[in-house]
Amino acid sequence: MKAGARADGPRLKVRQVRSGICCNMRQKATLRALGLEKVGRVRTLPDNPQVRAMVAAIPHLVEIVEPAE
């Protein structure tokens, strides 16, 4: 798959709602791995068990906005 190409399949929209400033390094690393670094930023990510687990690890910092189309 080429860089920037979209994989087919279900997607999630994830928004960062709180800052990671007072969080531990592991939670900050999870935010960065999801592509979230600033409050209010939204990323469309594949809906797979790995992404779901990352979101579940930091529920106080992010929210699932809506399933992407």
FIMAR-926204 format. One record per residue (C-alpha): residue in one letter; z, x, y negated. Coordinates in steps of 0.1 Angstrom, whole numbers, plus 5000, padded with zeros to 4 digits. Layout:
REM FIMAR-926204
+----+------+------+------+
! aa !   pz !   px !   py !
+----+------+------+------+
!  A !    Z !    X !    Y !
...
+----+------+------+------+
//
This chain:
REM FIMAR-926204
+----+------+------+------+
! aa !   pz !   px !   py !
+----+------+------+------+
!  M ! 5000 ! 5000 ! 5000 !
!  K ! 4991 ! 5013 ! 4966 !
!  A ! 5017 ! 5019 ! 4939 !
!  G ! 5022 ! 4988 ! 4918 !
!  A ! 5006 ! 4965 ! 4945 !
!  R ! 5026 ! 4934 ! 4953 !
!  A ! 5036 ! 4927 ! 4989 !
!  D ! 5030 ! 4891 ! 5000 !
!  G ! 5061 ! 4871 ! 5011 !
!  P ! 5091 ! 4855 ! 4995 !
!  R ! 5105 ! 4870 ! 4963 !
!  L ! 5137 ! 4867 ! 4943 !
!  K ! 5144 ! 4869 ! 4906 !
!  V ! 5176 ! 4888 ! 4899 !
!  R ! 5192 ! 4890 ! 4864 !
!  Q ! 5219 ! 4914 ! 4853 !
!  V ! 5246 ! 4893 ! 4836 !
!  R ! 5274 ! 4920 ! 4831 !
!  S ! 5275 ! 4956 ! 4823 !
!  G ! 5282 ! 4982 ! 4849 !
!  I ! 5302 ! 5004 ! 4825 !
!  C ! 5336 ! 4998 ! 4841 !
!  C ! 5323 ! 4997 ! 4877 !
!  N ! 5326 ! 5024 ! 4903 !
!  M ! 5297 ! 5048 ! 4910 !
!  R ! 5286 ! 5029 ! 4941 !
!  Q ! 5281 ! 4997 ! 4921 !
!  K ! 5263 ! 5015 ! 4894 !
!  A ! 5240 ! 5031 ! 4919 !
!  T ! 5233 ! 4996 ! 4934 !
!  L ! 5223 ! 4983 ! 4900 !
!  R ! 5199 ! 5013 ! 4895 !
!  A ! 5184 ! 5008 ! 4930 !
!  L ! 5177 ! 4971 ! 4921 !
!  G ! 5160 ! 4983 ! 4889 !
!  L ! 5187 ! 4968 ! 4866 !
!  E ! 5202 ! 4990 ! 4839 !
!  K ! 5206 ! 4967 ! 4809 !
!  V ! 5223 ! 4933 ! 4806 !
!  G ! 5197 ! 4905 ! 4806 !
!  R ! 5171 ! 4924 ! 4825 !
!  V ! 5153 ! 4904 ! 4852 !
!  R ! 5135 ! 4919 ! 4882 !
!  T ! 5114 ! 4902 ! 4908 !
!  L ! 5123 ! 4917 ! 4942 !
!  P ! 5113 ! 4910 ! 4978 !
!  D ! 5135 ! 4885 ! 4995 !
!  N ! 5147 ! 4906 ! 5025 !
!  P ! 5181 ! 4913 ! 5041 !
!  Q ! 5184 ! 4947 ! 5023 !
!  V ! 5180 ! 4932 ! 4988 !
!  R ! 5203 ! 4903 ! 4996 !
!  A ! 5230 ! 4927 ! 5008 !
!  M ! 5227 ! 4947 ! 4975 !
!  V ! 5230 ! 4915 ! 4954 !
!  A ! 5260 ! 4904 ! 4975 !
!  A ! 5277 ! 4938 ! 4969 !
!  I ! 5277 ! 4932 ! 4931 !
!  P ! 5280 ! 4894 ! 4926 !
!  H ! 5301 ! 4898 ! 4895 !
!  L ! 5272 ! 4918 ! 4878 !
!  V ! 5241 ! 4899 ! 4888 !
!  E ! 5228 ! 4864 ! 4895 !
!  I ! 5198 ! 4851 ! 4913 !
!  V ! 5178 ! 4832 ! 4887 !
!  E ! 5153 ! 4813 ! 4908 !
!  P ! 5131 ! 4821 ! 4938 !
!  A ! 5100 ! 4837 ! 4924 !
!  E ! 5066 ! 4821 ! 4932 !
+----+------+------+------+
//
